[in-house]
Amino acid sequence: MEKNKMGVKPVFPLLISMSIPPMISMLIQSLYNIVDSMFVAKLGEDALTAVSLAFPIQSLIIAVSVGIGVGVNSYIARKLGEHQQKEANSAVLHGLLLSFFGYVLFLIFGYITIPTFFHMFTNDAMIYQQSCSYTYICVIFSFGILFHICVEKVFQSTGKMIFPMAIQAVGAISNIILDPILIFGLFGFPAMGVKGAAIATVTAQIFSMCLSFYVLLSQEHDVQVDFKHFQFSFTCIKRILSVGIPNACMNALNSVLVMGLNTILIQFSNAAVAVFGVFFKLQTFVFMPTSGLSQGAMPILSYNYGAKYSKRLHDTLKYSLMVASVIMLIGVGLFEGIPKQLLLLFEANDAMLIIGVPALRIIAISFIPAAFGFVFPTLFQAMGLGFHALCIFLLRQCVITLPLSYILSGSFGLYGIWFSFIIAESVAAIVAFFMYRYISNHDIILLGKS
C-alpha cells in the first residue's frame, strides 16, 4: 500500500503545503544580500557598488550549492518513488562529498582569481579594496552555505519542508542582528564597514549549517545517513550531477549575466551599476517565492514520475504554473506601483532614482513570461533531464539578454538594456512550452500510458 504523501495526498493541497515553507525559506535566504546591501548603502554609493560587483561571485557560490542540492533532491525523490531505499540513503553522503569538493574548488580558484576579477570592472582603489575584502571572506567560509543547502535539499526530497524554513530563519535573524553590529561597530565591536557585512553573512550561514547537521543526525527521517554501509558509487555521483551540473550552470548564469551587464552599464555610470545591483536584489522577493514553489513541486514531480503516476504529474505541473503566475503578477504590481519607494530602501540618490524608476517598471513586465521559464525547467529536472532545463535558462540569461543588451544599448541607451529582459523571457517561455510538448509526445509516462 502506498504510504508516501507525495503519491496519495490531493495534489493542490500537497503542492501548497510543500511550497509555502520553501517560499518562506527562499525569502529568508534573499534577506542575506538584501540586508547587507541596505546597511552597506548607508556607507555610501562606493560601498554599495563594491557589494554589487561582488554579487556575481556570491551568486556563483550559491549556484553550486543549490545545483548539488537539487541533484540530490531529484535523485532521492525518484528513488523513493521507485522504492529503492538503499540508493536514496546513499545519495545523502554522496551529496555531502560533492559539497566538500565544491568548497575546495572555490577556495583554490577564489584565492587565485579574485584580484584579477575586480580589476576587470573598476579602477577605483576604494571600490576595488572593498570588493576584494568582502569576497575573500565569502569564499573562505563558503563551506557553511554549501553544506547547509545540501542538507536542506535532503529534507525537501522527503517532503519535510519545515526544517529548512526554520534553519533559514535562524541564519537570517543572525545576519540581521550581526550586520549593524559589525558594519557600524556597536556594543564594543570595531566598525568594519563592508568587511563586517561579509563576516555577518558567513557567520549566519555557519549557524544554519550547524543546525542543519544537528537535525539531520539527531532525528529519524525517510532517508538516513548510513556511514556503516556507505559505498562510494560513481553511478550515484553521475546521476546527481546529471541534474546538479545543469542546475548549477542555470543559477551561475545569474553571475554571468550580472558580470556581462555590469561591463555594459559601467560605460554609462557607477549609478547604473548600483541600480542594477539593487534591482537584482529586489527581484529576489519575486523570484525567490517562485523558486520556493519549484522546490515544493520538485519532489512531487520526481516521486510521481518515478512511480509512473502520470495524472498526478500533470496536475502538479498545472497547479505550479497557476501559482507561479499569481506570484509574478503580484511582483509586477509592486514594481510598477512603488518603484521609487523600493529604491529608497537602498538609500538611492537622485541619479539612481532617475535611472532606477523606469528600469524597474520596464523589467517588471518580464516577470509574466518568467513564470513559464521557472516551472517547465523544474519538470525537466524532476525527470532527470537537466540539459533541457539548462537550455531554457541559457535563453533567459545569456544567449538573448547579453547580446541584445549590447546591441540595443547602442541605439536606445539604458532603455535598450531593460527591454532586452522582456524579449529574452518571452522567447524562453515559448521555447519551454514547445520543448514540453515534444517531450510529452515521446515519454510514455507523460503520455499517461503507464
C-alpha positions as a Markdown table, in Angstrom:
| # | Residue | x | y | z |
|---|---|---|---|---|
| 1 | Met | 0.0 | 0.0 | 0.0 |
| 2 | Glu | 1.3 | 3.5 | -0.9 |
| 3 | Lys | 2.2 | 5.4 | 2.2 |
| 4 | Asn | 4.3 | 8.4 | 0.9 |
| 5 | Lys | 2.1 | 11.5 | 0.9 |
| 6 | Met | 3.6 | 12.5 | -2.5 |
| 7 | Gly | 1.8 | 9.6 | -4.1 |
| 8 | Val | -1.6 | 9.8 | -2.3 |
| 9 | Lys | -2.4 | 13.3 | -1.0 |
| 10 | Pro | -4.6 | 15.5 | -3.2 |
| 11 | Val | -2.2 | 17.4 | -5.5 |
| 12 | Phe | -3.1 | 21.1 | -4.9 |
| 13 | Pro | -3.2 | 21.0 | -1.1 |
| 14 | Leu | 0.0 | 18.9 | -1.2 |
| 15 | Leu | 1.7 | 21.4 | -3.5 |
| 16 | Ile | 0.8 | 24.4 | -1.3 |
| 17 | Ser | 1.8 | 22.6 | 1.9 |
| 18 | Met | 5.1 | 21.6 | 0.3 |
| 19 | Ser | 5.7 | 25.0 | -1.3 |
| 20 | Ile | 4.9 | 27.5 | 1.4 |
| 21 | Pro | 7.8 | 26.6 | 3.7 |
| 22 | Pro | 10.4 | 26.8 | 0.9 |
| 23 | Met | 8.8 | 30.0 | -0.3 |
| 24 | Ile | 9.3 | 31.5 | 3.1 |
| 25 | Ser | 12.8 | 29.9 | 3.3 |
| 26 | Met | 13.8 | 31.4 | 0.0 |
| 27 | Leu | 12.5 | 34.8 | 1.0 |
| 28 | Ile | 14.6 | 34.5 | 4.2 |
| 29 | Gln | 17.6 | 33.4 | 2.0 |
| 30 | Ser | 17.2 | 36.5 | -0.1 |
| 31 | Leu | 17.5 | 38.6 | 3.1 |
| 32 | Tyr | 21.2 | 37.8 | 3.4 |
| 33 | Asn | 22.1 | 40.0 | 0.4 |
| 34 | Ile | 19.2 | 42.4 | 0.8 |
| 35 | Val | 20.0 | 43.3 | 4.4 |
| 36 | Asp | 23.7 | 43.5 | 3.6 |
| 37 | Ser | 23.0 | 46.0 | 0.8 |
| 38 | Met | 20.6 | 48.1 | 2.9 |
| 39 | Phe | 23.1 | 48.6 | 5.7 |
| 40 | Val | 26.1 | 48.9 | 3.3 |
| 41 | Ala | 24.2 | 51.6 | 1.3 |
| 42 | Lys | 24.4 | 53.8 | 4.4 |
| 43 | Leu | 28.2 | 53.8 | 3.9 |
| 44 | Gly | 27.8 | 55.5 | 0.5 |
| 45 | Glu | 27.4 | 54.7 | -3.2 |
| 46 | Asp | 31.0 | 53.4 | -3.5 |
| 47 | Ala | 30.3 | 50.7 | -0.8 |
| 48 | Leu | 27.1 | 49.7 | -2.5 |
| 49 | Thr | 28.9 | 49.5 | -5.8 |
| 50 | Ala | 31.5 | 47.3 | -4.3 |
| 51 | Val | 29.0 | 44.8 | -2.9 |
| 52 | Ser | 27.1 | 44.9 | -6.3 |
| 53 | Leu | 30.4 | 44.0 | -8.1 |
| 54 | Ala | 30.9 | 41.2 | -5.6 |
| 55 | Phe | 27.5 | 39.8 | -6.1 |
| 56 | Pro | 28.3 | 37.5 | -9.1 |
| 57 | Ile | 30.9 | 35.6 | -7.1 |
| 58 | Gln | 28.5 | 35.3 | -4.2 |
| 59 | Ser | 25.8 | 34.1 | -6.6 |
| 60 | Leu | 28.2 | 31.5 | -8.1 |
| 61 | Ile | 28.8 | 30.0 | -4.6 |
| 62 | Ile | 25.0 | 29.8 | -4.1 |
| 63 | Ala | 24.6 | 28.4 | -7.6 |
| 64 | Val | 27.0 | 25.5 | -7.0 |
| 65 | Ser | 25.4 | 24.9 | -3.5 |
| 66 | Val | 21.9 | 24.8 | -5.0 |
| 67 | Gly | 23.0 | 22.7 | -8.0 |
| 68 | Ile | 24.4 | 19.9 | -5.9 |
| 69 | Gly | 21.4 | 20.1 | -3.6 |
| 70 | Val | 18.8 | 20.0 | -6.4 |
| 71 | Gly | 20.7 | 17.0 | -7.9 |
| 72 | Val | 20.4 | 15.2 | -4.5 |
| 73 | Asn | 16.8 | 16.2 | -4.1 |
| 74 | Ser | 15.7 | 14.9 | -7.5 |
| 75 | Tyr | 17.7 | 11.7 | -7.2 |
| 76 | Ile | 16.4 | 10.8 | -3.7 |
| 77 | Ala | 12.8 | 11.6 | -4.6 |
| 78 | Arg | 12.9 | 9.5 | -7.7 |
| 79 | Lys | 14.5 | 6.6 | -5.8 |
| 80 | Leu | 11.8 | 6.8 | -3.1 |
| 81 | Gly | 9.2 | 6.7 | -5.8 |
| 82 | Glu | 10.8 | 3.6 | -7.2 |
| 83 | His | 11.0 | 2.1 | -3.6 |
| 84 | Gln | 14.8 | 1.9 | -3.7 |
| 85 | Gln | 15.7 | 2.9 | -0.2 |
| 86 | Lys | 19.3 | 1.9 | -0.2 |
| 87 | Glu | 20.1 | 4.1 | -3.2 |
| 88 | Ala | 18.1 | 7.0 | -1.6 |
| 89 | Asn | 20.2 | 6.7 | 1.6 |
| 90 | Ser | 23.4 | 6.6 | -0.3 |
| 91 | Ala | 22.7 | 9.9 | -2.1 |
| 92 | Val | 22.9 | 11.8 | 1.2 |
| 93 | Leu | 26.6 | 11.2 | 1.8 |
| 94 | His | 27.4 | 11.4 | -1.9 |
| 95 | Gly | 25.8 | 14.9 | -1.9 |
| 96 | Leu | 27.9 | 16.0 | 1.1 |
| 97 | Leu | 31.1 | 14.7 | -0.6 |
| 98 | Leu | 30.2 | 16.8 | -3.6 |
| 99 | Ser | 29.6 | 19.8 | -1.4 |
| 100 | Phe | 33.1 | 19.4 | 0.2 |
| 101 | Phe | 34.7 | 19.1 | -3.3 |
| 102 | Gly | 32.9 | 22.3 | -4.4 |
| 103 | Tyr | 34.2 | 24.1 | -1.3 |
| 104 | Val | 37.8 | 23.1 | -2.1 |
| 105 | Leu | 37.4 | 24.3 | -5.7 |
| 106 | Phe | 36.1 | 27.7 | -4.5 |
| 107 | Leu | 39.0 | 28.0 | -2.0 |
| 108 | Ile | 41.6 | 27.4 | -4.7 |
| 109 | Phe | 40.2 | 29.3 | -7.6 |
| 110 | Gly | 38.8 | 32.2 | -5.5 |
| 111 | Tyr | 42.2 | 32.9 | -4.0 |
| 112 | Ile | 43.8 | 32.9 | -7.5 |
| 113 | Thr | 41.2 | 34.9 | -9.4 |
| 114 | Ile | 39.5 | 37.4 | -7.1 |
| 115 | Pro | 42.1 | 40.3 | -7.7 |
| 116 | Thr | 42.0 | 39.9 | -11.5 |
| 117 | Phe | 38.2 | 39.7 | -11.5 |
| 118 | Phe | 37.7 | 43.0 | -9.8 |
| 119 | His | 40.4 | 44.8 | -11.8 |
| 120 | Met | 38.2 | 44.0 | -14.9 |
| 121 | Phe | 35.4 | 46.2 | -13.5 |
| 122 | Thr | 36.9 | 49.1 | -11.6 |
| 123 | Asn | 40.0 | 51.3 | -11.4 |
| 124 | Asp | 38.7 | 52.9 | -8.2 |
| 125 | Ala | 41.1 | 51.9 | -5.4 |
| 126 | Met | 38.5 | 52.1 | -2.6 |
| 127 | Ile | 35.8 | 50.1 | -4.5 |
| 128 | Tyr | 38.5 | 47.5 | -5.5 |
| 129 | Gln | 39.7 | 47.1 | -1.9 |
| 130 | Gln | 36.2 | 46.8 | -0.5 |
| 131 | Ser | 35.1 | 44.3 | -3.2 |
| 132 | Cys | 38.1 | 42.1 | -2.6 |
| 133 | Ser | 37.8 | 42.0 | 1.2 |
| 134 | Tyr | 34.1 | 41.3 | 1.1 |
| 135 | Thr | 34.5 | 38.5 | -1.5 |
| 136 | Tyr | 37.6 | 36.8 | 0.2 |
| 137 | Ile | 35.6 | 36.3 | 3.4 |
| 138 | Cys | 32.6 | 34.9 | 1.5 |
| 139 | Val | 34.8 | 32.4 | -0.4 |
| 140 | Ile | 37.0 | 31.3 | 2.5 |
| 141 | Phe | 33.9 | 30.5 | 4.7 |
| 142 | Ser | 31.7 | 29.2 | 1.8 |
| 143 | Phe | 31.6 | 25.7 | 3.4 |
| 144 | Gly | 28.7 | 27.0 | 5.6 |
| 145 | Ile | 26.3 | 27.6 | 2.7 |
| 146 | Leu | 27.5 | 24.6 | 0.7 |
| 147 | Phe | 26.8 | 22.0 | 3.4 |
| 148 | His | 23.7 | 23.8 | 4.7 |
| 149 | Ile | 21.9 | 23.9 | 1.3 |
| 150 | Cys | 22.8 | 20.3 | 0.6 |
| 151 | Val | 21.2 | 19.1 | 3.8 |
| 152 | Glu | 18.2 | 21.4 | 3.2 |
| 153 | Lys | 17.6 | 19.7 | -0.1 |
| 154 | Val | 17.7 | 16.3 | 1.6 |
| 155 | Phe | 14.9 | 17.3 | 3.8 |
| 156 | Gln | 12.9 | 18.7 | 0.9 |
| 157 | Ser | 13.3 | 15.5 | -1.1 |
| 158 | Thr | 11.3 | 13.6 | 1.5 |
| 159 | Gly | 8.6 | 16.2 | 1.8 |
| 160 | Lys | 9.9 | 17.7 | 5.1 |
| 161 | Met | 9.7 | 21.4 | 4.4 |
| 162 | Ile | 9.5 | 22.9 | 7.9 |
| 163 | Phe | 13.1 | 22.1 | 8.9 |
| 164 | Pro | 14.7 | 24.1 | 6.0 |
| 165 | Met | 12.5 | 27.1 | 6.7 |
| 166 | Ala | 13.3 | 27.1 | 10.4 |
| 167 | Ile | 17.0 | 26.7 | 9.7 |
| 168 | Gln | 17.0 | 29.5 | 7.2 |
| 169 | Ala | 15.2 | 31.7 | 9.7 |
| 170 | Val | 18.0 | 31.1 | 12.3 |
| 171 | Gly | 20.5 | 32.2 | 9.7 |
| 172 | Ala | 18.6 | 35.3 | 8.6 |
| 173 | Ile | 17.9 | 36.5 | 12.1 |
| 174 | Ser | 21.6 | 36.0 | 13.0 |
| 175 | Asn | 22.5 | 38.0 | 9.9 |
| 176 | Ile | 20.1 | 40.9 | 10.6 |
| 177 | Ile | 21.4 | 41.1 | 14.2 |
| 178 | Leu | 25.1 | 40.9 | 13.3 |
| 179 | Asp | 25.0 | 43.3 | 10.3 |
| 180 | Pro | 24.7 | 46.6 | 12.1 |
| 181 | Ile | 26.9 | 45.4 | 15.0 |
| 182 | Leu | 29.8 | 44.5 | 12.7 |
| 183 | Ile | 29.3 | 47.2 | 10.0 |
| 184 | Phe | 29.0 | 50.2 | 12.3 |
| 185 | Gly | 30.8 | 48.9 | 15.4 |
| 186 | Leu | 28.2 | 48.5 | 18.1 |
| 187 | Phe | 28.5 | 47.1 | 21.6 |
| 188 | Gly | 32.2 | 47.4 | 21.7 |
| 189 | Phe | 32.9 | 45.8 | 18.3 |
| 190 | Pro | 35.1 | 47.6 | 15.8 |
| 191 | Ala | 33.4 | 49.3 | 12.9 |
| 192 | Met | 34.4 | 47.1 | 9.9 |
| 193 | Gly | 32.2 | 48.5 | 7.2 |
| 194 | Val | 31.8 | 46.3 | 4.1 |
| 195 | Lys | 34.1 | 43.6 | 5.6 |
| 196 | Gly | 31.7 | 43.5 | 8.6 |
| 197 | Ala | 28.8 | 42.8 | 6.3 |
| 198 | Ala | 30.6 | 39.8 | 4.8 |
| 199 | Ile | 31.5 | 38.4 | 8.3 |
| 200 | Ala | 27.9 | 38.7 | 9.4 |
| 201 | Thr | 26.7 | 36.8 | 6.3 |
| 202 | Val | 29.1 | 33.9 | 6.6 |
| 203 | Thr | 28.6 | 33.6 | 10.4 |
| 204 | Ala | 24.9 | 33.3 | 9.8 |
| 205 | Gln | 25.5 | 30.6 | 7.2 |
| 206 | Ile | 27.7 | 28.6 | 9.5 |
| 207 | Phe | 25.0 | 28.8 | 12.2 |
| 208 | Ser | 22.5 | 27.4 | 9.7 |
| 209 | Met | 24.9 | 24.6 | 8.7 |
| 210 | Cys | 25.5 | 23.5 | 12.3 |
| 211 | Leu | 21.7 | 23.4 | 13.0 |
| 212 | Ser | 21.0 | 21.5 | 9.8 |
| 213 | Phe | 23.5 | 18.8 | 10.7 |
| 214 | Tyr | 22.1 | 18.6 | 14.2 |
| 215 | Val | 18.6 | 18.0 | 12.8 |
| 216 | Leu | 19.8 | 15.5 | 10.2 |
| 217 | Leu | 21.8 | 13.4 | 12.6 |
| 218 | Ser | 19.7 | 13.6 | 15.7 |
| 219 | Gln | 16.3 | 12.6 | 14.3 |
| 220 | Glu | 14.7 | 9.9 | 12.2 |
| 221 | His | 14.0 | 10.7 | 8.5 |
| 222 | Asp | 12.8 | 8.9 | 5.4 |
| 223 | Val | 16.4 | 8.8 | 4.4 |
| 224 | Gln | 19.3 | 8.0 | 6.7 |
| 225 | Val | 23.0 | 9.0 | 6.9 |
| 226 | Asp | 24.4 | 5.5 | 6.8 |
| 227 | Phe | 28.2 | 5.6 | 7.4 |
| 228 | Lys | 28.4 | 1.9 | 8.2 |
| 229 | His | 27.1 | 0.6 | 4.8 |
| 230 | Phe | 28.3 | 3.5 | 2.7 |
| 231 | Gln | 30.0 | 2.5 | -0.6 |
| 232 | Phe | 31.2 | 5.2 | -3.0 |
| 233 | Ser | 29.3 | 5.0 | -6.3 |
| 234 | Phe | 30.3 | 6.7 | -9.5 |
| 235 | Thr | 26.8 | 5.9 | -10.7 |
| 236 | Cys | 25.2 | 7.8 | -7.9 |
| 237 | Ile | 27.6 | 10.8 | -8.4 |
| 238 | Lys | 26.8 | 10.7 | -12.1 |
| 239 | Arg | 23.0 | 10.7 | -11.5 |
| 240 | Ile | 23.2 | 13.6 | -9.0 |
| 241 | Leu | 25.5 | 15.6 | -11.3 |
| 242 | Ser | 23.3 | 14.9 | -14.4 |
| 243 | Val | 20.8 | 17.3 | -12.7 |
| 244 | Gly | 23.1 | 19.2 | -10.4 |
| 245 | Ile | 25.6 | 20.5 | -13.1 |
| 246 | Pro | 22.9 | 21.9 | -15.4 |
| 247 | Asn | 21.1 | 23.4 | -12.4 |
| 248 | Ala | 24.4 | 24.9 | -11.1 |
| 249 | Cys | 25.0 | 26.3 | -14.6 |
| 250 | Met | 21.5 | 27.7 | -14.7 |
| 251 | Asn | 22.0 | 29.5 | -11.4 |
| 252 | Ala | 25.5 | 30.5 | -12.3 |
| 253 | Leu | 24.1 | 32.2 | -15.4 |
| 254 | Asn | 22.9 | 34.9 | -13.0 |
| 255 | Ser | 26.6 | 35.6 | -12.3 |
| 256 | Val | 27.4 | 35.7 | -16.0 |
| 257 | Leu | 24.5 | 38.0 | -16.7 |
| 258 | Val | 25.4 | 40.4 | -13.9 |
| 259 | Met | 29.1 | 40.4 | -14.9 |
| 260 | Gly | 28.2 | 41.0 | -18.5 |
| 261 | Leu | 25.7 | 43.7 | -17.8 |
| 262 | Asn | 28.0 | 45.4 | -15.3 |
| 263 | Thr | 30.6 | 45.6 | -18.1 |
| 264 | Ile | 28.0 | 47.4 | -20.3 |
| 265 | Leu | 26.5 | 49.5 | -17.5 |
| 266 | Ile | 29.8 | 50.8 | -16.2 |
| 267 | Gln | 30.2 | 52.6 | -19.5 |
| 268 | Phe | 27.2 | 54.7 | -18.6 |
| 269 | Ser | 27.9 | 55.4 | -14.9 |
| 270 | Asn | 28.5 | 53.9 | -11.5 |
| 271 | Ala | 24.9 | 54.8 | -10.6 |
| 272 | Ala | 23.7 | 52.5 | -13.4 |
| 273 | Val | 25.7 | 49.6 | -11.9 |
| 274 | Ala | 24.3 | 50.4 | -8.4 |
| 275 | Val | 20.8 | 50.5 | -9.8 |
| 276 | Phe | 21.2 | 47.1 | -11.5 |
| 277 | Gly | 22.6 | 45.7 | -8.3 |
| 278 | Val | 19.6 | 47.0 | -6.3 |
| 279 | Phe | 17.2 | 45.6 | -8.9 |
| 280 | Phe | 18.8 | 42.2 | -8.8 |
| 281 | Lys | 18.3 | 42.1 | -5.1 |
| 282 | Leu | 14.8 | 43.4 | -5.2 |
| 283 | Gln | 13.8 | 40.8 | -7.8 |
| 284 | Thr | 14.6 | 38.1 | -5.4 |
| 285 | Phe | 11.4 | 39.0 | -3.5 |
| 286 | Val | 9.6 | 37.9 | -6.6 |
| 287 | Phe | 11.8 | 35.1 | -7.9 |
| 288 | Met | 12.6 | 33.5 | -4.6 |
| 289 | Pro | 9.0 | 32.6 | -3.8 |
| 290 | Thr | 8.7 | 31.2 | -7.3 |
| 291 | Ser | 11.9 | 29.3 | -6.7 |
| 292 | Gly | 10.4 | 28.1 | -3.4 |
| 293 | Leu | 7.3 | 26.9 | -5.4 |
| 294 | Ser | 9.7 | 25.0 | -7.7 |
| 295 | Gln | 11.4 | 23.4 | -4.7 |
| 296 | Gly | 8.0 | 22.3 | -3.4 |
| 297 | Ala | 7.0 | 20.9 | -6.7 |
| 298 | Met | 10.3 | 19.2 | -7.5 |
| 299 | Pro | 9.9 | 16.2 | -5.1 |
| 300 | Ile | 6.2 | 15.7 | -6.0 |
| 301 | Leu | 7.1 | 15.7 | -9.7 |
| 302 | Ser | 10.1 | 13.4 | -9.2 |
| 303 | Tyr | 8.3 | 11.0 | -7.0 |
| 304 | Asn | 5.3 | 10.6 | -9.3 |
| 305 | Tyr | 7.5 | 10.4 | -12.3 |
| 306 | Gly | 9.4 | 7.6 | -10.7 |
| 307 | Ala | 6.2 | 5.9 | -9.6 |
| 308 | Lys | 4.7 | 6.4 | -13.1 |
| 309 | Tyr | 1.6 | 8.3 | -11.8 |
| 310 | Ser | 1.0 | 10.4 | -14.9 |
| 311 | Lys | -2.1 | 12.2 | -13.8 |
| 312 | Arg | -0.6 | 13.4 | -10.6 |
| 313 | Leu | 2.4 | 14.6 | -12.6 |
| 314 | His | 0.3 | 16.7 | -15.0 |
| 315 | Asp | -1.8 | 18.1 | -12.1 |
| 316 | Thr | 1.3 | 19.2 | -10.3 |
| 317 | Leu | 2.6 | 20.9 | -13.4 |
| 318 | Lys | -0.7 | 22.7 | -14.0 |
| 319 | Tyr | -1.1 | 24.0 | -10.4 |
| 320 | Ser | 2.5 | 25.1 | -10.3 |
| 321 | Leu | 2.0 | 27.2 | -13.4 |
| 322 | Met | -1.1 | 28.8 | -11.9 |
| 323 | Val | 0.6 | 29.7 | -8.6 |
| 324 | Ala | 3.8 | 30.9 | -10.3 |
| 325 | Ser | 1.7 | 33.2 | -12.5 |
| 326 | Val | 0.0 | 34.7 | -9.5 |
| 327 | Ile | 3.3 | 35.4 | -7.7 |
| 328 | Met | 4.7 | 37.1 | -10.8 |
| 329 | Leu | 1.7 | 39.3 | -11.2 |
| 330 | Ile | 2.0 | 40.5 | -7.6 |
| 331 | Gly | 5.6 | 41.3 | -8.4 |
| 332 | Val | 4.6 | 43.3 | -11.5 |
| 333 | Gly | 2.2 | 45.3 | -9.4 |
| 334 | Leu | 4.8 | 46.2 | -6.8 |
| 335 | Phe | 7.5 | 47.2 | -9.3 |
| 336 | Glu | 5.0 | 49.2 | -11.4 |
| 337 | Gly | 3.3 | 50.8 | -8.4 |
| 338 | Ile | 6.1 | 51.8 | -6.0 |
| 339 | Pro | 9.5 | 51.7 | -7.8 |
| 340 | Lys | 10.7 | 54.9 | -6.1 |
| 341 | Gln | 9.9 | 53.5 | -2.6 |
| 342 | Leu | 11.7 | 50.3 | -3.4 |
| 343 | Leu | 14.8 | 52.1 | -4.5 |
| 344 | Leu | 14.8 | 54.3 | -1.4 |
| 345 | Leu | 15.1 | 51.2 | 0.7 |
| 346 | Phe | 18.7 | 51.3 | -0.5 |
| 347 | Glu | 19.4 | 55.0 | 0.1 |
| 348 | Ala | 19.1 | 55.7 | -3.6 |
| 349 | Asn | 20.3 | 59.2 | -4.6 |
| 350 | Asp | 18.8 | 61.4 | -7.3 |
| 351 | Ala | 21.0 | 59.9 | -10.0 |
| 352 | Met | 19.9 | 56.4 | -9.1 |
| 353 | Leu | 16.3 | 57.3 | -8.9 |
| 354 | Ile | 16.3 | 58.9 | -12.4 |
| 355 | Ile | 17.8 | 55.7 | -13.8 |
| 356 | Gly | 16.1 | 53.2 | -11.5 |
| 357 | Val | 12.4 | 54.1 | -11.6 |
| 358 | Pro | 11.9 | 53.5 | -15.3 |
| 359 | Ala | 14.3 | 50.5 | -15.1 |
| 360 | Leu | 12.1 | 48.7 | -12.5 |
| 361 | Arg | 8.9 | 49.4 | -14.4 |
| 362 | Ile | 10.2 | 48.1 | -17.7 |
| 363 | Ile | 12.0 | 45.0 | -16.4 |
| 364 | Ala | 9.0 | 44.1 | -14.3 |
| 365 | Ile | 7.0 | 43.2 | -17.4 |
| 366 | Ser | 9.4 | 40.3 | -18.0 |
| 367 | Phe | 8.1 | 38.6 | -14.8 |
| 368 | Ile | 5.0 | 37.4 | -16.5 |
| 369 | Pro | 6.6 | 35.1 | -19.1 |
| 370 | Ala | 9.2 | 34.2 | -16.5 |
| 371 | Ala | 6.6 | 32.0 | -14.7 |
| 372 | Phe | 6.9 | 29.5 | -17.5 |
| 373 | Gly | 10.7 | 29.8 | -17.5 |
| 374 | Phe | 10.7 | 28.6 | -13.9 |
| 375 | Val | 8.1 | 25.9 | -13.9 |
| 376 | Phe | 8.9 | 23.9 | -17.1 |
| 377 | Pro | 12.6 | 23.5 | -16.2 |
| 378 | Thr | 11.5 | 22.2 | -12.8 |
| 379 | Leu | 9.6 | 19.4 | -14.5 |
| 380 | Phe | 12.6 | 18.7 | -16.7 |
| 381 | Gln | 14.9 | 18.4 | -13.7 |
| 382 | Ala | 12.4 | 16.2 | -11.9 |
| 383 | Met | 12.5 | 13.8 | -14.9 |
| 384 | Gly | 16.3 | 13.8 | -14.8 |
| 385 | Leu | 16.5 | 16.0 | -18.0 |
| 386 | Gly | 18.9 | 18.6 | -16.6 |
| 387 | Phe | 20.2 | 19.6 | -20.0 |
| 388 | His | 16.7 | 20.6 | -21.2 |
| 389 | Ala | 16.3 | 22.8 | -18.2 |
| 390 | Leu | 19.7 | 24.3 | -18.8 |
| 391 | Cys | 18.7 | 25.2 | -22.4 |
| 392 | Ile | 15.8 | 27.3 | -21.1 |
| 393 | Phe | 17.9 | 29.2 | -18.6 |
| 394 | Leu | 20.6 | 29.8 | -21.2 |
| 395 | Leu | 18.0 | 31.5 | -23.4 |
| 396 | Arg | 16.7 | 33.5 | -20.4 |
| 397 | Gln | 20.0 | 34.7 | -19.0 |
| 398 | Cys | 22.8 | 34.8 | -21.7 |
| 399 | Val | 22.0 | 33.7 | -25.2 |
| 400 | Ile | 19.5 | 36.5 | -25.7 |
| 401 | Thr | 19.8 | 39.0 | -22.9 |
| 402 | Leu | 23.5 | 39.9 | -23.1 |
| 403 | Pro | 23.9 | 40.2 | -26.8 |
| 404 | Leu | 20.6 | 42.1 | -27.2 |
| 405 | Ser | 21.6 | 44.4 | -24.3 |
| 406 | Tyr | 24.8 | 45.3 | -26.0 |
| 407 | Ile | 23.1 | 45.9 | -29.4 |
| 408 | Leu | 20.1 | 47.8 | -28.1 |
| 409 | Ser | 22.2 | 49.9 | -25.7 |
| 410 | Gly | 24.0 | 51.5 | -28.7 |
| 411 | Ser | 20.7 | 52.8 | -30.1 |
| 412 | Phe | 18.4 | 53.2 | -27.1 |
| 413 | Gly | 20.9 | 53.6 | -24.2 |
| 414 | Leu | 19.8 | 52.1 | -20.8 |
| 415 | Tyr | 16.3 | 51.6 | -22.0 |
| 416 | Gly | 17.5 | 49.1 | -24.6 |
| 417 | Ile | 19.1 | 47.1 | -21.8 |
| 418 | Trp | 16.0 | 47.0 | -19.8 |
| 419 | Phe | 13.8 | 46.0 | -22.7 |
| 420 | Ser | 16.1 | 43.0 | -23.5 |
| 421 | Phe | 14.8 | 41.3 | -20.4 |
| 422 | Ile | 11.3 | 41.3 | -21.7 |
| 423 | Ile | 12.3 | 39.8 | -25.1 |
| 424 | Ala | 14.5 | 37.1 | -23.5 |
| 425 | Glu | 11.9 | 35.9 | -21.0 |
| 426 | Ser | 9.2 | 35.8 | -23.7 |
| 427 | Val | 11.3 | 33.8 | -26.1 |
| 428 | Ala | 12.4 | 31.4 | -23.4 |
| 429 | Ala | 8.8 | 30.8 | -22.3 |
| 430 | Ile | 7.8 | 29.9 | -25.8 |
| 431 | Val | 10.7 | 27.5 | -26.3 |
| 432 | Ala | 10.0 | 25.9 | -22.9 |
| 433 | Phe | 6.4 | 25.2 | -23.8 |
| 434 | Phe | 7.2 | 23.6 | -27.2 |
| 435 | Met | 10.0 | 21.6 | -25.6 |
| 436 | Tyr | 7.4 | 20.3 | -23.1 |
| 437 | Arg | 5.1 | 19.4 | -25.9 |
| 438 | Tyr | 7.8 | 17.5 | -27.7 |
| 439 | Ile | 8.8 | 15.5 | -24.6 |
| 440 | Ser | 5.1 | 14.8 | -23.8 |
| 441 | Asn | 4.7 | 13.2 | -27.2 |
| 442 | His | 7.6 | 10.9 | -26.7 |
| 443 | Asp | 7.6 | 10.0 | -22.9 |
| 444 | Ile | 5.3 | 7.1 | -22.1 |
| 445 | Ile | 4.7 | 8.4 | -18.5 |
| 446 | Leu | 3.8 | 11.9 | -19.6 |
| 447 | Leu | 1.5 | 10.3 | -22.2 |
| 448 | Gly | -0.3 | 8.6 | -19.4 |
| 449 | Lys | 0.1 | 5.1 | -20.9 |
| 450 | Ser | 1.9 | 3.6 | -17.9 |
